[in-house]
Amino acid sequence: MVIIWILLLGICDLGRQVSWAKALSSTVRVPCARGKLCDPRLRRDAGGRGGVYEHLGGAPRHRKLYCATKYHLQIHPNGKINGTLEKNSIFSILEITAVDVGIVAIKGLFSGRYLAMNKRGRLYASESYNAECEFVERIHELGYNTYASRLHRTVPNGAGTKRKASAERLWYLSINGKGRPRRGFKTRRTQKSSLFLPRVLDNKDHDAVRLFHTNTKYKESIQKQQKNSGRQKRGH
């Protein structure tokens, strides 16, 4: 009888081990390829709703930032930042890259410049990456995002400020109803001008990107336009 009970206990223990092994195998994420994990959450689009977002540590995204004021954000090669109503402007095609958790750098793919905000709250296009090019990306209701300067903000009773703030306030990327950027210290998170919808590229945009990377003549023509725009700005 003792031997029978020992055999039964051994069988029960073996059954428990098998069930635990199955449970563990269902939770362990096996690498797919090149270090990526087979986790469906990681395949979510950056404009998804809630959960884990791939852009918090993923590859650069090609997107357009569509403001709630109906303008697409543009980064020009001459350093200008504005909004456009044109659907397929090449200067509205952006490369958004995560530099830290929840922190992104936004670069104009065709202009080669980074979106930045200076200490006066003005937006500009920087030729090189620096601390003013970092923005805090937050995802809100209805899929709209906000982008606040990581470096500059309104500090309560800060030295040198004309108006004393009662609480710390972030400075947001913002495009007004005329397609012009707003100064950071004038913005609020709840304003329409501060809400942006990341849009995927359509077929025309993909064709332009493909030509830019593969067609030398097309790329040279874009670069020539950039040089001419720079000369016109210096002339003024």
URTA-V641164 format. One record per pair of residues at least 6 apart in sequence whose C-alpha atoms are under 6 Angstrom apart, sorted by sequence separation. I is the first residue (numbers start at 0). GAP is how many residues later the second one is. D is the distance in Angstrom with one decimal. If there is no record, write none. Layout:
I;GAP;D + I;GAP;D
This chain:
30;6;4.5 + 31;6;5.5 + 65;6;4.5 + 74;6;5.1 + 97;6;4.3 + 106;6;5.6 + 116;6;4.5 + 138;6;4.5 + 174;6;4.5 + 30;7;6.0 + 45;7;5.8 + 64;7;5.7 + 73;7;5.8 + 96;7;5.4 + 106;7;4.2 + 115;7;5.6 + 137;7;5.5 + 156;7;5.1 + 173;7;5.6 + 174;7;6.0 + 211;7;5.1 + 29;8;5.9 + 64;8;5.6 + 73;8;5.4 + 96;8;5.3 + 105;8;5.7 + 115;8;5.4 + 137;8;5.4 + 173;8;5.5 + 28;9;5.9 + 73;9;5.5 + 95;9;5.8 + 105;9;5.5 + 115;9;5.9 + 136;9;5.8 + 155;9;4.7 + 72;10;4.6 + 95;10;4.7 + 114;10;4.9 + 136;10;4.8 + 155;10;5.5 + 40;11;6.0 + 71;11;5.1 + 94;11;5.8 + 113;11;5.3 + 135;11;5.4 + 155;11;5.3 + 41;12;5.2 + 70;12;5.0 + 71;12;5.2 + 94;12;5.1 + 112;12;5.5 + 113;12;5.0 + 134;12;5.5 + 135;12;5.0 + 155;12;5.6 + 171;12;5.5 + 70;13;5.1 + 93;13;5.6 + 112;13;5.3 + 134;13;5.2 + 154;13;4.9 + 170;13;4.3 + 70;14;5.2 + 93;14;4.7 + 94;14;5.9 + 112;14;4.9 + 134;14;4.6 + 135;14;5.7 + 153;14;5.5 + 170;14;5.5 + 93;15;5.3 + 116;15;5.6 + 134;15;5.1 + 153;15;5.0 + 171;15;5.9 + 74;16;5.6 + 115;16;5.2 + 133;16;5.7 + 152;16;5.9 + 73;17;5.2 + 115;17;4.2 + 152;17;4.8 + 175;17;5.2 + 73;18;4.3 + 114;18;5.7 + 152;18;5.3 + 174;18;5.1 + 72;19;5.6 + 90;19;6.0 + 173;19;5.0 + 173;20;4.4 + 172;21;5.9 + 148;22;5.7 + 147;23;5.3 + 147;24;4.1 + 146;25;5.6 + 146;26;5.5 + 63;28;5.9 + 104;28;5.9 + 63;29;5.4 + 104;29;5.2 + 63;30;5.8 + 103;30;5.8 + 62;31;5.4 + 103;31;5.4 + 61;32;5.6 + 102;32;5.5 + 61;33;4.7 + 74;33;5.4 + 102;33;4.7 + 118;33;6.0 + 60;34;5.5 + 76;34;4.4 + 101;34;5.9 + 102;34;5.9 + 60;35;5.1 + 75;35;5.6 + 101;35;5.5 + 59;36;5.4 + 59;37;4.4 + 56;41;6.0 + 55;42;5.8 + 54;43;6.0 + 80;43;5.9 + 55;45;5.2 + 78;45;5.8 + 55;46;5.9 + 78;46;4.4 + 145;49;5.4 + 144;50;5.7 + 143;51;5.7 + 144;51;5.1 + 143;52;5.2 + 143;53;4.8 + 121;61;5.2 + 120;62;4.8 + 120;63;4.2 + 82;96;4.3 + 81;97;5.8 + 81;98;5.2 + 81;99;5.9 + 68;108;5.5 + 67;124;5.3 + 68;124;5.8 + 67;127;5.6 + 66;128;5.7 + 66;129;4.3 + 65;130;5.2 + 64;131;5.7 + 65;131;5.0 + 64;132;5.6 + 64;133;4.8 + 63;134;5.6 + 62;135;5.9 + 63;135;5.0 + 62;136;5.5 + 62;137;5.1 + 76;149;5.7 + 77;152;5.3
